[in-house]
Amino acid sequence: MQARPVGVSVRSNYVLAAIDIGTNSIHMVVVRIQPELPAFTIVTREKETVRLGDCDLETGNLKPEIVQRSVETLRRYQKIAHSLAADEIVAVATSATREAPNGQEFIQRVRDELDLSINLISGPEEARRIYLGVLSGMELARQPHVVIDIGGGSTELILGDGQEPRSLSSTKVGAVRLSGQYVHSDPIDDQDYTALEAYVQGMLERPVEDLLARVQPGETLRMVGTSGTIEALATMDAIDNLGGVPSPLNGYVLSFKHLQKLLKKLRKSSYEERLNIPGMVERRAEIIVAGAVILHEAMALLGVNELIICERALREGMIVDWMLNRGLIEDKLCYQSSVRERSTRKIAQKYHVDLPYAERTAEFAVSLFDQTQGSLHEWGETERELLWVATLLHNCGLYVSHSAHHKHSYYLIRHGELLGFTELEIELIANLARYHRKSAPKKKHEPYANLSSEHRLLIRQLSSLMRLAIALDRRQLGAIQKVRCDYHTDSKQMNFLLYPKNSGDSCDLERWSLEYKKELFEDEFGIKLLVLLAS
């Protein structure tokens, strides 16, 4: 399929498939473009480990049998994309194809047999698109972050803060490449390990120095990890420390201390023993030691104590780049700065939330938050945003059923693709929505009970504010224009002064609803609430 020319409008729900032909695996993501937001929704993901980087040691050529397997994988992906009514397929190849003497022959064969064009991209271009992918799924909040992507043939290091990247580098240290070059014993012996460690350190020193030179004095450096090797390490760490794998893994934090412990275990294990480590997959067990060494040395050189997992990388970056090239996103900063809000609205749209009503209640919620901050609670901007998101999405469970829809809201938020938030933030948002009606939070409710005492307090207090915000628009007509909160410390009483939109409206139903919903608020803050109508 031919690419659309720049400037051509894209219809809503345009289906785009992006294929990343890497050194270790071939990945595909199929998305539905929503140009009006602008955003994209992932329809499906595919992955096949083909080991394109397992080249002929004498010639450096891609092996015929692996080329054949890769062509067949691409043929299958093409059929999947067509079955999903894909309007267009875009494909890129990275280091293995780029470096192999017969890489262009492989690309030509795919073009001849499948009528599929593959774009061969450079290391820095790969890094740029990885950065775009991360920006589509995480807030960097104008703080410097190192993005590390460990592939089969190369490792990309990117320094950025949500704006234009400050540094882009691609270094020829990859899990497949180094496994072939340095791992000749099983378990890896001291001689092989020392050589591997020294080589990785030597190769990463220069790009790390260049990157650190672009970090301003006083800035705190954070780290983001993407793609299969890092996700595999995080998965094993989560199982070991949490007893299970968070879903999504996006937002999971892997500490340097835990990585050191895991690397020590992997180093001493044979291939068969690594296969038995919970969370390990067969093809990853062959290359995980080299991958773990790369990550360990990078974190040590950068001097960071932890990294956060981002499940978006090159493939999603290809989608963002495609959208940028067609004018659907005016600039990367605009796209990045609103990722949380845009993702929230996309989820609301997906589950047919009544947005005008949801926006009114969300505005009431943050208004109540602001007016009670400092007198009844000390929560900050982060918690305020979580309350806004939860209130906007509180009714999304109606998409499943009206009966117990607050419980459905929890599930849809918890397992939806709410981007830009950490795993914990998504859990808090889902819990807040869960308690917008019916019973108050109880420790017999497992998701609530699993939270820390501080976060249980947050859920109780903010859900009580949310209930009042929802009551303020009981008729879902926007009958109340605003509310003023007056707190009297001596009497432990708060007056709610309601300002109707229409002067003749007595707002009886809203006032009744506030009386009905105020119990949790009064109990939680130890005050009495008096509802008054402004004259």
Secondary structure, 3 states (H helix, E strand, C coil): CCCCCCCCCCCCCEEEEEEEECCCEEEEEEEEEECCCCEEEEEEEEEEECCCCCCCCCCCCCCHHHHHHHHHHHHHHHHHHHHCCCCEEEEEECHHHHHCCCHHHHHHHHHHHHCCCCEECCHHHHHHHHHHHHHCCCCCCCCCEEEEEECCCCEEEEEECCCCCCEEEEECCCHHHHHHHHCCCCCCCHHHHHHHHHHHHHHHHHHHHHHHCCCCCCCCCEEEEEHHHHHHHHHHHHHHHHCCCCCCCCCCEEEHHHHHHHHHHHHHCCHHHHHCCCCCCHHHHCCHHHHHHHHHHHHHHHCCCEEEECCCCHHHHHHHHHHHHCCCCCCHHHHHHCHHHHHHHHHHHHCCCCHHHHHHHHHHHHHHHHHHECCCECCCHHHHHHHHHHHHHCCHHHHCCCCCHHHHHHHHHHHCCCCCCCHHHHHHHHHHHHCCCCCCCCCCCHHHHCCCHHHHHHHHHHHHHHHHHHHCCCCCCCCEEEEEEEEECCCCEEEEEEEECCCCCCCHHHHHHHHHHHHHHHHHHCCEEEEEECC
